[in-house]
Amino acid sequence: MIVLAGLGLGSLFGANVAKRRGTSSLGVAHYAAEFGIAFGQLGTVVTIFARRVPI
């Protein structure tokens, strides 16, 4: 679930960044994809860490 949340939030954040920079629609899609992948990877690390570390 954390990975999917990271993908979604990363995509929204990336699209917002691209729109503020004034890029074309292809640029918005590119930023959304890159931020989505990055946040998804971060979500994977957080998930692994949360499963391995006893709290």
C-alpha positions as CSV (number, residue, x, y, z in Angstrom):
1,M,0.0,0.0,0.0
2,I,2.8,2.4,0.8
3,V,4.3,1.8,-2.7
4,L,1.1,2.6,-4.4
5,A,0.6,5.7,-2.3
6,G,4.1,6.8,-3.2
7,L,3.4,6.3,-6.9
8,G,0.2,8.3,-6.8
9,L,1.5,11.1,-4.6
10,G,4.8,11.3,-6.6
11,S,2.9,11.6,-9.9
12,L,0.7,14.4,-8.5
13,F,3.7,16.2,-7.1
14,G,5.7,15.8,-10.3
15,A,2.9,17.1,-12.4
16,N,2.5,20.1,-10.1
17,V,6.2,20.9,-10.3
18,A,6.1,20.7,-14.1
19,K,3.1,23.0,-14.3
20,R,4.8,25.5,-12.1
21,R,7.9,25.4,-14.4
22,G,5.7,26.0,-17.4
23,T,6.5,22.9,-19.4
24,S,4.5,21.4,-22.2
25,S,2.0,18.5,-21.7
26,L,4.8,16.0,-22.6
27,G,7.0,17.6,-20.0
28,V,4.2,17.3,-17.4
29,A,3.9,13.6,-18.2
30,H,7.6,13.1,-18.0
31,Y,7.9,14.8,-14.6
32,A,4.9,12.8,-13.3
33,A,6.4,9.5,-14.4
34,E,9.9,10.3,-12.9
35,F,8.5,11.5,-9.6
36,G,6.1,8.6,-9.4
37,I,8.9,6.1,-10.0
38,A,11.2,7.8,-7.4
39,F,8.4,8.0,-4.8
40,G,7.5,4.4,-5.5
41,Q,11.0,3.3,-4.9
42,L,11.1,5.3,-1.7
43,G,7.9,3.5,-0.6
44,T,9.5,0.2,-1.3
45,V,12.4,1.0,1.0
46,V,10.0,2.2,3.7
47,T,7.9,-0.9,3.4
48,I,11.0,-3.2,3.7
49,F,12.3,-1.2,6.6
50,A,9.0,-1.3,8.4
51,R,8.7,-5.1,8.0
52,R,12.3,-5.8,9.1
53,V,12.6,-3.5,12.1
54,P,10.8,-4.6,15.3
55,I,8.9,-1.7,16.9
